[in-house]
Amino acid sequence: MNRSELADFLRRRREQLVPADVGLPPGLRRRTPGLRRDEVAMLAGMSTDYYTRLEQARGPHPSTQVLASIARALRLTDDQRDHLYLLSGQVPPMRAAGNKHVGPGLLHLLDKLDDTPGCVISDLGEVLVQNRMHVILFGDASRYSGLDRYVPWRWFAHPGERGMFPEDDHERLAGNHVADLRATAARRAGDADVSELVDRLYESSAEFAALWDRHDVAVRRSDTKTVLHAEVGRIDLVCETLLTPSAYQHLLVYMPQPGSDARARLDLLRVIGTQQMV
């Protein structure tokens, strides 16, 4: 671990950002350029003291989880992310299949969606990052671990997870999950994480096995979804999907369905969420 180079790199990247780059209000007049250390720490989900010690070349050896959070908070590119890992004495994550690093472009788009639920999801259905409205609508995905990180696994292995969607939509949504996973499995044939998810689903869910054997295939695209929220009721949404060039990550944006009262319900949910987070 090269502490002095790591400290210098973190400081210089922080100084190159302004609050608007990371979705923060400008705030009071700033004495120094860039973000404050406490702002980076908040974005990375760590204590200000921990991050400050890293910038002062006296911090502990950061884990890969900590590095991933810092890379996201500082909006690092793939090359910068790899450099951060190497300075910290860690092996950079793979750039292709299984890459969980969300680039600054997607994060910037997500920051701009302050009144619209949005998230970045992997090609296996793991939610990598959520904006505030997505957390309020669907809950914090960071609470999941193991196979529960994947939406298809939760859908078939834990049917209670379907309660947010009308029963009439379950068959269609189940087919969509499997068809999209089929496309991913073909594109990433032989990848261990794909094989494990498919094999475990096939063994544990007769419903999944039957749908898998139909060999339907369809990449995740635009769709309509109805969410039954416990506090604001039925919300009719249009889910738009933007694929990265490699198709390993998707930006999902949930917009009100035209002709519905979804906008008013989302606005109400936004107010309720603000009150709960205070």
Secondary structure, DSSP 8 states (H G I E B T S, - for coil): --HHHHHHHHHHHHHT--GGGGT----S--SSSS--HHHHHHHHTS-HHHHHHHHTT------HHHHHHHHHHTT--HHHHHHHHHHTT-----SSTT-----HHHHHHHHH-TTS-EEEEETTSBEEEE-HHHHHHH--GGG--GGGGBHHHHHHH-GGGGGGS-GGGHHHHHHHHHHHHHHHHHHTTT-HHHHHHHHHHHHH-HHHHHHHHTT-------EEEEEEETTTEEEEEEEEEEE-TTSSEEEEEEEE-TTSSHHHHHHHHHHHHHHHH-
